[in-house]
Amino acid sequence: MATVEVDFLHTQLMKRKSRLEAALTHASSNTGIAGLLREVDSALDRMTKGTYGICDQCHDTIECDRLLTDPLVRYCLDHLTPAGRVALQRDLDLASELQRRLLPPSNIHSDSWETSYHYAPAGPVSGDYCDLILSDGQLFFILGDVSGKGVSASMLMAQLHALFRSLIGLGLPLCQIIEQVNRVFCESVLAGLYATLVFGQAKPSGEVEIHNAGHLPVMVVGCNEVQRLDSTGLPLGMFRDIEFNATRIQLNAGETLLLYTDGLSEARNHALDNDDEYGVDRLANLLCTNAALPPLDLISACLKDVRTFTNASPYADDLTLLAIRHIGAA
């Protein structure tokens, strides 16, 4: 493991040890606290010896995201006991269910906007983030991708969900919301972890404000062309005190915003000699020929095209798309 991650886990284990020692003075002998304390001491001892993060069975490295979730883990996934496998599957099933409950209702509509999204984790849980919030006639939308994989990425996704939902409820300007989210995110994640995302607000008039923090271009699907709105800021979690610049556009009735994660743009056709990616250019061409479609059908067209491109191969990465169409002023 990287030194920064080991240092972080060492600090966390020392905090847990202090709490266990304090609890042990008031606990009865059958609470299991003494056993937990021995496990924490054992993990700290392995850190001192330089063997922390090594599987006791095969002596290979343990999956990093599992260590970040449970710093007492001593076996890699290939060498879990049957009981350990059952417990892990139960935890993953619960995490997957909780993550599904964080998703917004499908096909949110207002008097001025109609939406649709597709959310497909590559595994039990996802690091992709998608949310839609109707508040005081405004439609707030967020789509992003947390670095890393598995449970640790899904935990960071849930943290972003809570932060944005809380701050949007305060009625703050978008620039203040994303800057505050970034500061909190920087203080709570390991070095090297970050999130790219698009955060925006759509008004009934068709005016849209967008903050693109290191994410893929937003596609503006008009009647005659597809415009790309590139990133205007760094990903969240890289630097604590940075400003995020806004892009403001006016959508006419019938025009659509399409947001997506790299599970779409980086989908590959391994049968081709050059192992080509689906790419943003191919997406733009598809959108141009399907510009008149409503959000649900537009996303369906995108999914059909990428499946054709990849010969229906299983997705290697989380895949999320979000379409937002202006249907006219209220």
Secondary structure by P-SEA (a helix, b strand, c coil): ccaaaaaaaaaaaaaaaaaaaaaaaacccccaaaaaaaaaaaaaaaaaaccccccccccccccaaaaaaccccccccccccaaaaaaaaaaaaaaaaaaaaaccccccccccccccbbbbbccccccccccccccccbbbbbbbccccccaaaaaaaaaaaaaaaaaaaacccaaaaaaaaaaaaaacccccccccccccccccccbbbbbbccccbbbbccccccccccccccccccccbbbbbbbbbbbccccbbbbbcccccccccccccccccccaaaaaaaaaaaccccaaaaaaaaaaaaaaaacccccccbbbbbbbbbcccc
